[in-house]
Amino acid sequence: MLASLSQRNMKRQLSEYKIFWFSLIGVVALMYAFNSLIVSHTMQQLFRLFAESGNGDIGVIAALFSAVVVFALGWFISYMMDFILQRRSKEISTYMILGVEKGDICKMIFKENAFLGLMAVIVGFGFGILVSKILESFVSNLFHFQEALLAFLSVSAVGLTCIEFCIVYIIALIKTNRKVQTVKLIDLLNYSRNNSSVREHQSKTGFMFLLISVVMLIVSFYLFAGTKQTVASITAGAVSAMLGLLFFFRGFIYIIHEMLNKSQNWKYKGSRLVTLRMFLSKSNKMSFSLGVISILFTCTIVCIGMTNAFYQVMEKAVVMQPFDLAIVHVGENGDYSQYSSFLNERIDVDNQYSYCLYTDKSTQFTDIRNRVLTKYWNRASKTVSINDYVIAENQYDAFMKYSDYCNLRAMLGLPQIPLSEEQYIIHCLPYLKDTFTNFQIEKGTLVCKDIFTEAFSQYGGYGNGQDFVIVVPDHYIENMEAMYSLYVAQSETVIDMSELENEFPQVRPLNSNVVASGENGYTTKILDKGNYYYMGKLASTPTSQAILIILPLCYLSLVIGIISIVILAVQLLTEVKTIKRQYNVMRTLGNEVIVLEKMLRDHIFLYFALPFIPAIVIGSCLLKSMSHTLFIASYDVPVFDNLTALIALVVLSALLIFTLIYLLYAFIASQSMRKEIIPLTLEK
């Protein structure tokens, strides 16, 4: 008999709680996709490359985000099982009245939930393969990989996902069984009768909560609106906003209650009285829940937006460093033949070239660049000085042979630029173009032909100049001093630099976090001038810092968003039976179905809009401040062309993604409620 009951209960759970099981499948899919990417061979190579460049925190960060997600998933499953137990309280009490032992009831519930959990894992792995392919496509397009990053089904990722899921799911099952073992029959019968009302002393307390929330929200908006954002001001504004949201919902319940008591004409108009009374039926419990859910919504919006912001930082770093590999050696043209041969034997090198940069020890262009940067740093309140930013090897104007420039442009797929013997070209970062154009600088007998700003490996030093390079006819550099030589290569496959280091001990990574004192008070990253130092697209600091956070942050934002929206829907679905009884009474009193449907739509709209509207307002302000601070802090120079438009893109895209997910769940919940409260037989 219990076996047949279990089968019936499982079918009913799949039907009644499909929003939970679909969400659980989605979370499992995200867990598998994230784990498969982290344990893949190609990503492990990237992480080793980042570690060699001084950014070895990927393991810690990945583990931290995984722990947060597992904890959130465990709480979510435990919460949902409590909810399902509450919805089944009368059913379980009936079993107990009929004499079924608690142990048998526990076994039945355990088997039902275990089987449904197993099905969620299996289906989740199927969707996880699809999500992992989407992630693979994202990373491959970002770094222009041609080879497959992930296997069709990663055994390691399957094992890791199963371990994480089983731990939290089994703990939730044990907690549910303990509750069934210890619960009393009278508690089961009265499980859903614990509604509370707003009393007079609670109204006065609610007014105080409202005043506090208004003050805290004003403080947070003031901190977010400041022109000079700091980590401290953003943190203080975020904390103030979150606490303000909690207090706001306690105060909001007070406002609605006072409106009902004092506004006779307003509350008796249409169906407002019934709708709001149903909404306030569990006001005390609901106010805190809505506050927490609104905070989770805010965090989700911020996480989604910051994922996009980190992606923009990462993409800019990849674009500005167009070469997959660059090896630098201080002084005259170094011998790169052995490194070239070594790489050709192991990977497919599409293009490679070696050349030198020169200087005449003049600072005419450098002084202009320094003045522009100083004004920018003062305006942005950045604690950076010229000696901090400029490296010793790039303290003078940098020159490049025209022949080398043509070869590099061909290597990057850029159109060729003709140059006469009386002309020179400036190739610089975009922020310097207007300044150099306005100054109309003449270099000796040469006249500036044009200024170009394509990505040319010019940010951070040791590339083709630091922010700019002057391209001159080849004979013009005969009397100049060589600054350093470079070997650059392009490859469609990931370059494992550990093999190169093992083969050639003199080849070391150019660590951005390790500097030494250089000439004239400048710093240098070349610790031994006899060594060769490598850098490139994947080894740049902004790239490694961004990829350390972008994938885990995207993973966390989706999980938190799904969990918080499902909890909101569940809070509403707990009232279905009560609302259905009230609607049946109103139908008996003569109300038309169309009136009941309008009341139900208003009820659902109010419930879903209440935590959503404050969340998008606070989330937008917080995201604007955080993304602005990130864009300014990621680079020491203004590399983004239109920062205002970029921030608007980040905020609007986050709101759009969250709103679409939110509307999907709201539609599913509303359809489920409508189907149960206003069945087709009643419509007819």
C-alpha positions in Angstrom: 0.0 0.0 0.0 2.8 2.4 0.9 4.5 1.7 -2.4 1.5 2.7 -4.4 1.1 5.8 -2.1 4.7 6.8 -2.8 4.1 6.5 -6.6 1.0 8.6 -6.4 2.8 11.2 -4.1 5.7 11.5 -6.5 3.5 12.2 -9.5 1.6 14.8 -7.5 4.8 16.4 -6.3 6.1 16.6 -9.9 2.9 18.3 -10.8 2.3 20.6 -7.8 6.0 21.6 -7.1 7.3 21.6 -10.7 8.7 25.1 -10.1 11.0 23.7 -7.4 12.1 20.6 -9.4 12.7 22.6 -12.6 14.8 25.0 -10.5 16.7 22.2 -8.9 17.5 20.7 -12.4 18.7 24.2 -13.4 21.0 24.5 -10.4 22.5 21.0 -11.0 23.1 22.0 -14.6 24.9 25.1 -13.6 27.0 23.2 -11.0 28.0 20.6 -13.6 28.9 23.3 -16.2 31.0 25.3 -13.8 32.8 22.2 -12.5 33.5 20.8 -16.0 35.1 24.1 -17.0 37.2 24.4 -13.9 38.6 20.8 -14.1 39.2 20.9 -17.9 42.8 20.5 -19.1 42.8 23.8 -21.1 41.5 25.8 -18.2 44.1 24.2 -15.9 46.8 25.4 -18.3 45.4 28.9 -18.2 45.3 28.9 -14.4 49.0 27.7 -14.3 49.8 30.6 -16.7 48.1 33.1 -14.4 49.9 31.7 -11.3 53.2 32.1 -13.1 52.2 35.7 -13.8 51.6 36.3 -10.1 47.9 35.6 -9.9 47.6 32.2 -8.3 44.4 32.6 -6.4 42.1 30.8 -8.9 41.9 27.6 -6.8 40.9 29.5 -3.6 38.4 31.7 -5.4 36.8 28.8 -7.2 36.5 26.8 -4.0 35.1 29.8 -2.2 32.4 30.4 -4.8 31.6 26.7 -4.9 31.2 26.6 -1.1 28.9 29.6 -1.2 26.7 28.0 -3.9 26.7 24.6 -2.1 25.6 26.3 1.1 22.9 28.3 -0.7 21.7 25.1 -2.4 21.6 23.3 0.9 19.5 26.0 2.5 17.2 26.2 -0.6 16.6 22.4 -0.6 16.0 22.4 3.2 13.6 25.3 2.9 11.7 23.7 0.1 11.4 20.4 1.8 10.0 22.2 4.9 7.5 23.9 2.6 6.5 20.6 1.0 6.1 19.0 4.4 3.9 21.9 5.5 1.7 21.5 2.4 1.4 17.8 3.1 0.7 18.2 6.8 -2.9 17.1 6.6 -1.9 14.1 4.5 0.7 13.0 7.0 -1.6 13.6 9.9 -4.2 11.4 8.2 -1.6 8.6 7.9 -0.9 8.9 11.6 -4.6 8.9 12.5 -5.0 5.7 10.5 -2.3 4.0 12.5 0.7 4.2 10.1 3.9 4.2 12.1 6.1 7.3 12.0 9.0 5.1 10.8 7.1 3.9 7.8 6.0 7.5 7.0 9.6 8.6 7.2 10.8 5.8 4.9 8.0 6.7 2.4 9.0 10.4 2.4 12.7 9.6 2.2 12.2 7.3 -0.8 10.0 9.8 -2.6 12.4 12.7 -2.1 15.5 10.5 -2.9 14.0 9.3 -6.2 12.9 12.8 -7.2 16.4 14.1 -6.3 18.0 11.4 -8.4 15.8 12.3 -11.3 16.7 15.9 -10.9 20.5 15.0 -11.0 20.1 12.9 -14.1 18.1 15.4 -16.0 20.3 18.2 -14.7 23.4 16.5 -16.1 21.7 16.5 -19.5 21.0 20.2 -19.4 24.5 20.7 -17.8 26.2 19.4 -21.0 24.3 22.0 -23.0 25.2 24.8 -20.5 28.9 23.6 -20.5 29.0 23.9 -24.3 27.7 27.5 -24.0 30.4 28.3 -21.5 33.0 26.6 -23.7 31.8 28.7 -26.7 32.1 31.9 -24.5 35.7 31.2 -23.4 36.8 30.0 -26.8 35.5 33.1 -28.5 37.0 35.3 -25.9 40.5 33.9 -26.4 40.1 32.7 -30.0 40.7 29.0 -29.2 40.1 26.7 -32.1 40.5 23.4 -30.2 37.7 21.9 -28.0 38.1 22.9 -24.3 35.7 20.3 -22.8 34.9 16.7 -23.3 31.3 15.8 -24.1 30.9 14.4 -20.6 33.5 15.1 -17.9 33.8 12.2 -15.4 35.6 14.4 -12.9 32.9 17.1 -13.1 30.1 14.5 -12.7 31.8 13.1 -9.6 32.4 16.5 -8.1 28.8 17.6 -8.8 27.4 14.4 -7.4 29.4 14.8 -4.2 28.3 18.4 -3.7 24.7 17.7 -4.4 24.5 14.5 -2.4 26.0 16.1 0.7 23.4 18.9 0.9 20.5 16.7 -0.3 21.1 13.9 2.2 21.4 16.4 5.0 18.1 18.0 4.0 16.5 14.5 3.9 17.7 13.7 7.3 16.4 17.0 8.7 13.0 16.3 7.2 12.9 12.8 8.6 13.7 14.2 12.1 10.9 16.7 11.9 8.4 13.9 11.0 9.7 11.8 13.8 9.4 14.5 16.4 6.3 16.4 15.2 3.1 16.0 17.1 -0.3 15.3 15.5 -1.8 18.5 16.8 1.0 20.5 15.2 0.5 18.9 11.9 -3.3 19.7 12.0 -2.5 23.4 12.9 0.5 23.8 10.6 -1.1 26.4 8.3 -3.2 28.2 10.8 -0.5 30.5 12.2 -1.6 33.7 10.5 -0.8 36.9 12.3 -2.3 40.4 12.2 -1.0 43.8 12.7 -1.7 45.1 16.2 -1.6 48.6 17.4 1.8 48.4 19.1 3.1 46.8 15.9 1.8 49.7 13.9 3.8 52.1 16.0 6.9 50.0 15.7 6.3 49.8 11.9 6.3 53.6 11.7 9.7 53.7 13.4 11.0 51.1 11.0 9.7 53.2 8.1 11.5 56.3 9.4 14.8 54.4 9.8 14.5 52.9 6.4 13.9 56.3 4.7 17.0 57.7 6.5 19.2 54.7 5.6 18.0 54.7 1.9 18.7 58.4 1.7 22.2 57.9 3.1 22.8 55.0 0.6 21.7 57.1 -2.4 23.9 60.0 -1.3 26.9 57.6 -1.1 26.1 56.1 -4.5 25.7 59.5 -6.1 29.1 60.8 -5.1 31.5 61.7 -7.9 34.5 60.1 -6.2 33.6 56.5 -5.4 35.8 54.5 -3.1 35.5 50.9 -1.8 34.6 52.2 1.6 31.8 54.5 0.4 30.4 51.7 -1.8 30.5 49.2 1.0 28.8 51.7 3.4 26.2 52.5 0.8 25.5 48.8 0.2 25.1 48.0 3.9 22.9 51.0 4.4 20.7 50.0 1.4 20.3 46.4 2.6 19.3 47.4 6.1 17.0 50.1 4.7 15.3 47.4 2.6 14.7 45.2 5.6 13.2 48.1 7.6 11.3 49.4 4.6 9.1 46.3 4.3 8.3 46.4 8.0 7.2 50.0 7.6 5.4 49.4 4.3 3.1 46.9 6.1 2.3 49.7 8.5 1.4 52.1 5.7 -1.0 49.6 4.1 -2.6 48.9 7.4 -3.1 52.6 8.2 -4.5 53.2 4.7 -7.1 50.5 5.3 -8.1 51.9 8.7 -8.3 55.6 7.8 -9.3 55.7 4.1 -12.9 54.6 3.9 -13.4 55.7 0.3 -10.1 54.2 -1.0 -10.4 50.8 0.6 -14.0 50.1 -0.4 -13.4 51.0 -4.1 -13.4 47.9 -6.3 -11.8 44.8 -4.8 -9.0 46.6 -3.0 -10.2 45.6 0.5 -10.2 41.9 -0.2 -7.0 41.9 -2.2 -5.0 43.8 0.5 -6.6 41.9 3.4 -5.4 38.6 1.8 -2.0 40.1 1.2 -1.7 41.2 4.9 -3.0 37.9 6.3 0.5 37.0 7.3 2.0 40.5 7.5 4.6 40.0 10.2 6.1 36.9 8.7 5.8 38.2 5.1 7.5 41.6 5.8 10.8 40.0 6.9 10.6 37.4 4.1 10.0 40.1 1.5 12.9 42.2 2.8 15.3 39.3 2.6 14.1 38.3 -0.8 14.4 41.9 -2.1 18.0 41.9 -0.7 18.7 38.7 -2.6 17.2 40.2 -5.8 19.5 43.2 -5.3 22.5 40.9 -4.9 21.5 39.0 -8.0 21.2 42.2 -10.1 24.6 43.4 -8.9 26.2 40.0 -9.5 24.8 39.8 -13.0 25.9 43.3 -13.8 29.4 42.9 -12.3 29.8 39.7 -14.4 29.3 41.9 -17.4 31.6 44.6 -16.0 34.4 42.1 -15.4 33.8 40.7 -18.9 34.2 44.2 -20.3 37.5 44.7 -18.4 38.7 41.3 -19.6 37.7 41.9 -23.2 39.5 45.2 -23.2 42.7 43.6 -21.9 42.5 40.9 -24.5 41.9 43.5 -27.3 44.8 45.7 -26.1 47.2 42.8 -26.1 46.7 41.3 -29.6 49.7 39.0 -29.4 49.3 35.5 -27.9 52.9 35.5 -26.8 55.6 38.2 -26.5 59.1 37.6 -25.2 61.1 40.7 -24.2 64.9 41.2 -23.7 66.5 44.4 -22.6 69.1 45.8 -25.0 69.9 45.0 -28.6 68.0 42.4 -30.7 68.2 39.1 -28.7 68.5 35.7 -30.2 65.1 34.2 -30.3 65.8 31.4 -32.8 65.9 28.6 -30.1 62.6 29.7 -28.7 61.0 29.9 -32.1 62.2 26.4 -33.0 61.0 25.1 -29.7 57.5 26.5 -30.1 57.2 25.4 -33.8 57.9 21.8 -32.7 55.1 21.8 -30.1 52.3 24.0 -31.4 51.0 25.5 -34.6 52.5 29.0 -34.7 50.6 31.1 -37.3 52.9 34.1 -37.4 56.1 35.2 -35.5 58.4 38.2 -35.7 61.3 39.7 -33.8 62.3 43.4 -33.7 63.6 46.2 -31.6 62.4 49.5 -30.1 64.7 52.5 -29.9 65.1 55.9 -28.2 67.0 59.1 -28.6 66.6 59.9 -24.9 64.2 62.8 -25.7 60.9 63.2 -23.8 58.9 65.6 -26.0 56.1 63.1 -26.5 56.5 61.5 -23.1 56.0 64.9 -21.3 52.7 65.4 -23.1 51.6 61.9 -22.2 52.6 62.5 -18.5 50.6 65.8 -18.3 47.5 64.2 -19.7 47.8 61.3 -17.2 48.4 63.5 -14.3 45.2 65.5 -15.0 43.3 62.2 -15.4 44.6 60.8 -12.1 43.7 64.0 -10.2 40.2 64.0 -11.7 39.6 60.4 -10.9 41.2 60.6 -7.4 43.7 57.8 -8.3 46.7 57.6 -6.1 49.1 57.0 -9.0 52.2 59.0 -9.9 54.2 59.1 -13.1 57.1 57.2 -11.4 54.6 54.5 -10.4 53.1 54.0 -13.8 56.0 54.6 -16.2 58.6 51.8 -16.3 62.3 52.7 -16.5 62.8 51.1 -19.9 59.9 53.4 -21.3 60.8 56.7 -19.6 61.9 58.2 -23.0 60.2 58.6 -26.3 60.0 55.2 -28.1 60.7 54.8 -31.8 60.0 51.9 -34.2 61.3 51.2 -37.7 58.8 51.6 -40.4 59.6 48.1 -41.8 58.9 46.5 -38.4 55.7 48.4 -38.2 54.5 47.2 -41.6 55.4 43.6 -40.6 53.5 43.8 -37.3 50.4 45.4 -39.0 50.4 42.5 -41.5 50.7 40.0 -38.7 47.7 41.6 -37.0 45.7 41.8 -40.2 45.7 45.6 -40.3 45.9 47.6 -43.6 49.3 48.9 -44.6 50.1 52.6 -44.2 52.4 54.3 -46.8 55.1 56.5 -45.4 57.5 58.9 -47.2 61.0 59.7 -46.0 59.9 63.1 -44.6 57.0 61.7 -42.5 56.5 59.8 -39.2 53.5 58.0 -37.7 52.2 58.1 -34.2 50.5 54.9 -32.9 49.0 55.4 -29.5 46.2 54.5 -27.2 42.9 56.3 -28.1 43.0 58.7 -25.1 46.1 60.4 -26.5 44.9 60.9 -30.1 43.2 64.3 -29.6 46.1 65.6 -27.5 48.8 64.7 -30.1 46.6 66.0 -32.9 46.1 69.4 -31.2 49.7 69.8 -30.5 50.8 69.1 -34.1 54.3 68.1 -32.9 57.1 68.1 -35.4 60.1 65.8 -34.8 63.2 67.3 -36.3 62.8 67.4 -40.1 59.9 64.9 -40.1 56.2 65.8 -40.2 53.4 63.8 -38.6 51.5 61.9 -41.3 48.7 60.5 -39.2 47.8 59.0 -35.8 46.5 55.5 -35.4 44.9 53.9 -32.4 44.3 50.2 -33.3 45.2 47.6 -30.6 49.0 47.4 -30.7 50.2 46.0 -27.4 50.9 49.4 -25.8 49.4 49.2 -22.3 51.6 48.4 -19.3 55.0 48.8 -20.8 57.5 46.4 -22.5 55.3 46.4 -25.6 55.3 48.7 -28.6 56.0 51.7 -26.4 54.1 52.6 -23.2 50.9 54.1 -24.5 52.5 55.4 -27.7 55.3 54.7 -30.2 56.7 56.9 -33.0 57.2 55.1 -36.3 59.9 56.6 -38.5 61.8 55.6 -41.7 64.4 52.9 -41.0 67.4 55.1 -41.5 66.2 57.6 -38.9 67.1 55.3 -36.0 70.8 54.7 -37.0 72.1 56.8 -34.1 69.5 55.8 -31.6 69.9 53.4 -28.6 68.0 50.1 -28.4 65.6 50.0 -25.5 64.6 46.4 -25.7 63.9 43.7 -28.3 60.7 41.7 -28.7 59.6 38.4 -30.1 55.9 38.1 -30.8 53.9 35.0 -31.9 50.3 34.2 -32.8 48.9 30.7 -32.2 45.4 29.2 -32.2 46.3 26.7 -29.5 47.1 27.4 -25.8 50.8 27.9 -25.2 52.0 25.9 -22.2 54.8 28.2 -21.0 55.9 25.7 -18.2 57.5 23.5 -20.9 59.4 26.5 -22.3 60.6 27.5 -18.8 61.8 23.9 -18.1 63.7 23.8 -21.3 65.2 27.3 -21.0 65.9 28.4 -17.4 66.6 32.0 -18.6 63.0 32.4 -19.7 60.8 33.8 -16.9 57.3 35.3 -16.7 57.0 39.1 -16.5 55.4 39.3 -13.1 53.2 42.4 -12.8 53.3 42.2 -9.0 57.1 42.2 -8.6 59.0 45.4 -9.4 62.4 46.8 -8.6 64.0 50.2 -8.5 65.1 51.3 -11.9 66.9 54.3 -13.5 65.9 57.9 -12.5 63.4 56.8 -9.8 61.3 54.7 -12.1 60.5 51.0 -11.5 61.3 48.0 -13.6 60.0 44.5 -13.9 63.2 43.2 -15.5 64.9 41.8 -12.4 67.8 40.3 -14.4 68.8 41.9 -17.7 70.4 38.7 -18.9 67.0 36.9 -18.8 64.2 36.7 -21.3 60.7 37.6 -20.0 57.4 36.5 -21.5 54.0 38.1 -21.5 51.0 38.0 -23.8 47.2 38.0 -24.2 46.5 35.5 -21.4 49.2 36.7 -19.0 48.0 40.3 -18.7 47.0 41.3 -15.2 43.5 42.6 -16.0 42.7 39.5 -18.0 43.8 37.1 -15.2 42.1 39.1 -12.5 38.9 39.2 -14.5 38.7 35.5 -15.4 39.4 34.7 -11.8 36.1 36.3 -10.9 33.9 36.4 -14.0 32.9 32.7 -14.3 32.3 32.1 -10.6 30.4 35.4 -10.3 28.1 34.5 -13.2 27.6 31.0 -11.6 26.8 32.5 -8.3 24.4 35.2 -9.7 22.3 32.7 -11.6 22.0 30.3 -8.6 21.1 33.1 -6.1 18.6 34.5 -8.6 16.9 31.2 -9.2 16.8 30.4 -5.4 15.4 33.8 -4.4 12.7 33.9 -7.1 11.6 30.4 -6.3 11.4 31.2 -2.6 9.2 34.2 -3.4 6.9 32.1 -5.5 6.7 29.4 -2.8 5.8 32.1 -0.2 2.8 32.9 -2.4 1.9 29.3 -3.1 1.6 28.6 0.6 -1.6 30.7 0.6 -3.3 28.9 -2.3 -5.7 26.9 -0.1 -6.7 29.9 2.0 -7.1 32.1 -1.1 -9.2 29.4 -2.8 -11.6 29.2 0.1 -12.0 33.0 0.1 -12.6 33.0 -3.6 -15.2 30.3 -3.3 -17.0 32.3 -0.7 -17.0 35.4 -3.0 -18.2 33.3 -5.9 -21.0 32.0 -3.7 -21.9 35.6 -2.9 -22.4 36.3 -6.6 -19.1 37.7 -7.8 -18.4 36.9 -11.5 -15.4 34.9 -12.6 -14.0 37.9 -14.4 -14.0 39.9 -11.1 -12.2 37.0 -9.3 -9.6 36.8 -12.1 -8.9 40.5 -11.8 -8.5 40.2 -8.0 -6.1 37.3 -8.5 -4.1 39.2 -11.0 -3.9 42.2 -8.7 -2.9 40.0 -5.8 -0.1 38.3 -7.8 1.1 41.6 -9.3 1.3 43.2 -5.8 3.2 40.3 -4.4 5.8 40.0 -7.2 6.1 43.8 -7.7 6.7 44.6 -4.0 10.2 43.2 -3.6 11.1 43.7 -7.3 10.8 47.5 -7.5 13.0 48.4 -4.6 15.5 45.8 -5.7 15.9 47.2 -9.2 16.2 50.8 -7.9 18.8 49.9 -5.2 20.5 47.4 -7.5 20.9 49.9 -10.3 22.5 52.5 -8.0 24.8 50.0 -6.4 25.8 48.5 -9.7 26.4 51.9 -11.3 28.8 52.8 -8.5 30.6 49.4 -8.4 31.0 49.2 -12.2 32.3 52.8 -12.4 34.8 52.0 -9.6 35.9 48.8 -11.3 36.4 50.4 -14.7 38.5 53.2 -13.2 40.5 50.9 -10.9 41.3 48.2 -13.5 43.5 50.4 -15.7 45.8 53.3 -14.8 44.8 55.1 -18.1 41.4 55.9 -19.6 41.2 52.9 -22.0 37.3 53.0 -22.3 36.1 55.3 -25.0 32.7 56.2 -23.5 32.5 55.2 -19.9 29.0 56.6 -19.3 27.6 54.5 -22.2 29.5 51.4 -21.0 28.1 51.7 -17.4 24.6 52.2 -18.8 25.0 49.1 -20.9 26.1 47.1 -17.8 23.1 48.3 -15.7 20.5 47.9 -18.4 21.7 44.4 -19.5 21.6 43.2 -15.8 18.1 44.6 -15.3 16.9 43.0 -18.6 18.4 39.6 -17.8 17.0 39.5 -14.3 13.6 40.8 -15.4 13.2 38.1 -18.0 14.1 35.4 -15.5 11.7 37.0 -13.0 8.8 37.3 -15.4 9.3 33.7 -16.4 8.9 32.4 -12.8 6.1 34.9 -12.1 4.2 33.6 -15.1 4.7 30.0 -14.0 3.5 30.8 -10.5 0.5 32.8 -11.6 -0.6 30.0 -14.0 -0.2 27.4 -11.2 -2.3 29.6 -8.8 -5.0 30.3 -11.4 -5.3 26.7 -12.3 -5.9 25.7 -8.7 -8.0 28.7 -7.6 -10.1 29.3 -10.7 -10.5 25.9 -12.4 -12.0 25.5 -15.8 -15.2 24.1 -14.4 -15.8 27.3 -12.4 -15.1 29.4 -15.6 -17.8 27.5 -17.5 
